[in-house]
């Protein structure tokens, strides 16, 4: 009986886990065109700007390979945007966000 209850509980939780992992960040559908993963890019972004990541996305933008991961990182009470090229991992942007963040 315990095995049945555990199996049913795991089966019931599975769709929730799949839904939660289905859209981990904005632009995830572009990941198949990236040469580095979002996790690798985040490590590089935090190396360039230590702090707390509050948002992440993968987007087509001019500069570099044209595909970049963009991270909002809070450090010292300010929000910074750090852009990492999705092809080679180079830092493309590392600046405080202005009054109208995109």
Secondary structure, DSSP 8 states (H G I E B T S, - for coil): -HHHHHHHHHHHHHHHHHHHHHTSSBTGGGGGG-SS-HHHHHHHHHHHS-SEEEEEEEEE-SSTTSEEEEEEEEETTEEEEEEEETTT--EEEEEE--SS--
